[in-house]
Amino acid sequence: MRIVLSGYGKMGHEVETAALSRNHDIALRIDNQDQWNANINELSSCDVVIEFSTPATALSNIYRCFDINIPIVIGTTGWYQHLDEVSRRCKEQGQTMFYSPNFSIGMNFIFRLNKMLAQFADRYNYDLEITETHHIHKLDKPSDTAVKLADDAVRNCKRYSSWQLDGADDDNIMRVNAIREGEVFGIHEIAATSDCDRITLKHEAFNRKGFAMGAVIAAEFIKGKKGIFTMDDIIK
């Protein structure tokens, strides 16, 4: 495939390495609006855009791809408040997008276990708590990965009505903690605690390779497809 990298920072470089290892071609590396405009003609001949820019630019980059009829894999987070609007526009324009709060295959396994743990906690009266730790450069807080974990836990544990960052003085609200320190690639932990014991699910990313490879696999997956896809579609 001829791949366009939208955002050529640390993640963009990792995606490039992963794509080349799977014999794809990096057709363009785009890092700002001027480069989008300068390469508009060549973009139309590419197969897919893999987006790892910033929360501030992701939305406009997604819409650019819709307008020029090119599928997009969205690794950038921090824009999900616009997800309903983006999904509606994708469907109306007959476009293709693949999004995920986390492209790690291992983390997506944890997503499934998290739902099971929440159901267990609901049945046996365990308290749930989520803690995520990332590097100091991460802009969104909590991470969209933690948001998905929390949303899934609340849906599967009926004793919780919602979740809240840094917690609340209410037993019906699940606590989510977000820590920013050093150069941590990403740690997510779900804890279920009772008077008798504690159960934990933990995923720790050692580097960016897993995220990058997942994004490239997602790009391969949507080739020739139309619609909206997530990592669940690949895992299934």
Secondary structure, DSSP 8 states (H G I E B T S, - for coil): -EEEEE--SHHHHHHHHHHHHTT-EEEEEE-SHHHHHHTHHHHTT-SEEEE-S-HHHHHHHHHHHHHTT--EEE---S-GGGHHHHHHHHHHTT-EEEE-S---HHHHHHHHHHHHHHHHHHHHT-EEEEEEEE-TT--SSS-HHHHHHHHHHHHH-TT-SEEEET--S-TTEEEEEEEE-TT---EEEEEEE-SS-EEEEEEE-SSSHHHHHHHHHHHHHTTT--EEE-HHHHH-
